Each structure stands twice: as structure tokens, then as C-alpha cells.
Amino acid sequence: MPERQFRVTWEIDEWADTPEQAARQAAEVMLRRAMESVFEVTEAMTGKKTTVDLDVCYEELEEK
């Protein structure tokens, strides 16, 4: 079992007529990975925030 808890946040600005439409549009983007996969990760115990760009992480793995 993992020993540390993290909160992972992904944000996007959407233009829409309703909150539901904005949520659907954001979900479509996330599922397609149409934009960079950048997340803010906060460690629960310490509050330390780290920005993680998964595109960079994937590139580093492919280079190995």
C-alpha cells in the first residue's frame, strides 16, 4: 500500500454555455490528450507542490 497521499490537480479553461457543457468539453480533451499533460501534485502531509509534465516524463522514458 502506498505510504504517502497526494492530491493531483488538472485545470483547463473552457468556453461553454453551461457548467455541464464545460465539463463535457474538458473530459473530451483529457481523454484525447489533445493538450499537454501537466498536473499540479500536492503531497497531503507536507503541502509541497510539484508540477509534473507527463509529456516530458514519457520522452525521458523513451530515451532510456
Backbone hydrogen bonds in HBPLUS format (Angstrom, degrees):
<---DONOR---> <-ACCEPTOR-->    atom                        ^
c    i                          cat <-CA-CA->   ^        H-A-AA   ^      H-
h    n   atom  resd res      DA  || num        DHA   H-A  angle D-A-AA Bond
n    s   type  num  typ     dist DA aas  dist angle  dist       angle   num
A0044-ALA N   A0005-GLN O   2.83 MM  39  5.45 167.7  1.84 144.2 147.8     1
A0007-ARG N   A0042-THR O   2.77 MM  35  5.08 157.7  1.81 145.3 152.7     2
A0042-THR N   A0007-ARG O   2.82 MM  35  5.08 164.2  1.84 148.7 153.9     3
A0009-THR N   A0040-GLU O   2.78 MM  31  5.11 162.8  1.81 151.8 157.8     4
A0040-GLU N   A0009-THR O   2.95 MM  31  5.11 166.8  1.96 150.9 154.1     5
A0022-ALA N   A0018-THR O   3.06 MM   4  6.34 159.9  2.10 151.1 156.7     6
A0023-ALA N   A0019-PRO O   2.93 MM   4  6.18 154.7  1.99 147.2 154.0     7
A0024-ARG N   A0020-GLU O   2.93 MM   4  6.20 158.2  1.98 149.3 155.1     8
A0025-GLN N   A0021-GLN O   2.93 MM   4  6.14 163.4  1.95 152.4 156.7     9
A0026-ALA N   A0022-ALA O   2.96 MM   4  6.16 160.1  2.00 147.7 153.2    10
A0027-ALA N   A0023-ALA O   2.91 MM   4  6.11 154.5  1.97 147.2 154.4    11
A0028-GLU N   A0024-ARG O   2.97 MM   4  6.24 154.1  2.03 149.1 155.7    12
A0029-VAL N   A0025-GLN O   3.08 MM   4  6.38 157.8  2.13 148.9 154.4    13
A0030-MET N   A0026-ALA O   2.94 MM   4  6.19 163.2  1.97 151.3 155.8    14
A0031-LEU N   A0027-ALA O   2.91 MM   4  6.09 160.1  1.95 150.7 155.8    15
A0032-ARG N   A0028-GLU O   3.01 MM   4  6.15 151.1  2.10 146.2 153.6    16
A0033-ARG N   A0029-VAL O   2.90 MM   4  5.84 125.2  2.20 142.8 157.2    17
A0034-ALA N   A0029-VAL O   3.35 MM   5  5.52 154.8  2.42 143.4 148.6    18
A0033-ARG N   A0030-MET O   3.31 MM   3  5.04 139.0  2.49  90.8 102.1    19
A0054-LEU N   A0037-SER O   2.86 MM  17  5.40 159.0  1.91 164.2 157.1    20
A0039-PHE N   A0052-VAL O   2.85 MM  13  5.25 163.0  1.88 150.1 154.9    21
A0052-VAL N   A0039-PHE O   2.82 MM  13  5.25 166.8  1.84 159.0 163.4    22
A0041-VAL N   A0050-THR O   2.77 MM   9  5.18 175.6  1.77 160.0 161.6    23
A0050-THR N   A0041-VAL O   2.80 MM   9  5.18 153.4  1.87 147.6 156.8    24
A0043-GLU N   A0048-LYS O   2.95 MM   5  5.41 161.7  1.98 151.0 153.4    25
A0047-GLY N   A0043-GLU O   2.74 MM   4  5.17 146.5  1.85 148.9 157.4    26
A0056-VAL N   A0053-ASP O   3.12 MM   3  5.54 125.6  2.43 107.0 119.0    27
A0057-CYS N   A0053-ASP O   3.17 MM   4  6.55 158.2  2.21 146.3 152.9    28
A0058-TYR N   A0054-LEU O   2.81 MM   4  6.00 160.5  1.85 154.9 158.6    29
A0059-GLU N   A0055-ASP O   3.07 MM   4  6.23 156.8  2.12 142.1 148.4    30
A0060-GLU N   A0056-VAL O   3.00 MM   4  6.25 158.6  2.05 152.4 157.6    31
A0061-LEU N   A0057-CYS O   3.08 MM   4  6.35 151.4  2.16 145.1 152.7    32
A0062-GLU N   A0058-TYR O   3.00 MM   4  6.25 154.4  2.06 150.3 156.9    33
A0063-GLU N   A0059-GLU O   3.10 MM   4  6.32 140.8  2.26 144.2 154.2    34
A0064-LYS N   A0061-LEU O   3.28 MM   3  5.44 143.2  2.42  99.9 109.6    35
